[in-house]
Amino acid sequence: MVLRLGSNTGGRSGRAAGSDGASGGFDRHHPPSAQRLADCVHCGFCLAACPTYALWGEEMDSPRGRILLMASVLEGKAPLGDSFVKHIDACLGCMACVPACPSGVRYDGLIEATRAQVERNHRRNFSERLWRAAILALFPHPGRVRMAAVAAWVYQSLGLDSFVRRSGLADRLPPRLATLVSLVPEVRLGSLLRRLPSVVPPSGQQRLRVGLVSGCVQAAFFGEVNAATARVLAAEGCSVAIPRAQGCCGALMVHAGREPDALEQARALIERFSTVELDVIAVNAAGCGSTLKDYGRLLADDPAWAARAADFASKVRDVSEVLASLDPRAPRHPIPARVAYHDACHLAQAQGVRSEPRAILAAIPGLEVVELDDDMCCGSAGVYNLIQPEPAAELGRRKAATLRAAGVDALATANPGCLLQLRRHVGGDLQMFHPVELVDASIRGRNPLGRH
């Protein structure tokens, strides 16, 4: 495993104004758009939606404040220095400000472009570079994540996790490492060793040809979610293709500003899925889905891949979108429970998928979908909780309090990062599921809330 510590892959060449209008502290490769920055009228509607503004009340840690900072650097009025980077790094990238903005400001594109500029043109201190390199050398690589999951299983089987908690050693770890240790879920060896077939045939007449993106963390720590997804799609008449040796979709690299790595991973995944004829490409991890749907834009500058990327992206659907588009074929059995649905940010905000997960849950007899009073980000946000553990923990505790006040039997949310974050802060008293797991249990006539 190689840790690439340098972040100045683009150097500081070409920093003068170019044909695309870049200037100041940004280079000429896709700086944040001056036109999009000017779309912001600083009305303040974004403030109530922004988690970091809710935590600190600081203008520069709000979307409109960060837009002002971006414009200042673009215009050469401020440097791309430590202060600027601190405020950019503090953003969760939850995109709650995008639907909240009456002017239609595309903050998602602005923060993504800015983070890529930061990675090329700002040199972080050594410890920061080392930690980020370690995270990105692990999580975007399914094989390495699986090896880490095996190590976690051994660690848990020997009782070392309980010892570390009881002894107080966990409290003495650096905050980032303590967060990483606390986020590791219970690893089930059966789930870890399970290998899904490359093709799952449909039940009855075929309705759709669906490809399933298996993911990185999803495949290693939430293999049962992938298995449930394949079973449900097959039960609803879909043939399910699960290409072998899938790599990372590039989502974590996009969120971290590592554009070259993200594009390389996107090309590899497109190539992997090109071997099968598909109507739809299903994804069951919100963060991955938002990036997969954006492949057309991400690879628009690559003449060899632009058309392929756009075609791939046009087929991507969250699994809840696929199921909601089909008239239910498989009978649902009752699950009597009150289940809170937590909107994963990259599903609700980035993809605009809100009604579909609720619809597939509401179709389960006896299951009541409970809306939460607080729809703010839980603090996971990709690897944000590993890089910014203190604000992430504050948001996690806030969401945990909301869940406890709701008085529900279980929680459903459509992102592995959210599940890990919420399990950490809520504890083991509340069972948590991906929505498709509940649909799967209903089809199979099982009550998952009685399994523990």
Secondary structure, 3 states (H helix, E strand, C coil): CCCCCCCCCCCCCCCCCCCCCCCCCCCCCCCCCHHHHHHCCCCCCCHHHCHHHHHHCCHHHCHHHHHHHHHHHHCCCCCCCHHHHHHHHCCCCCCCHHHHCCCCCCHHHHHHHHHHHHHHHCCCCHHHHHHHHHHHHHCCCHHHHHHHHHHHHHHHHCCHHHHHHHHCHHHHCCHHHHHHHHHCCCCCHHHHHCCCCCEECCCCCCCEEEEECCCCHHHHHCHHHHHHHHHHHHHCCEEEECCCCCCCCCHHHHHHCCHHHHHHHHHHHHHHHCCCCCCEEEECCHHHHHHHCCHHHHCCCCCCCHHHHHHHHHHEEEHHHHHHCCCCCCCCCCCCEEEEEECCHHHHCCCCCCHHHHHHHHCCCCEEEEECCCCCCCCCCCCHHHHCHHHHHHHHHHHHHHHHHHCCCEEEECCHHHHHHHHHHHCCCCEEECHHHHHHHHHHCCCHHHCC
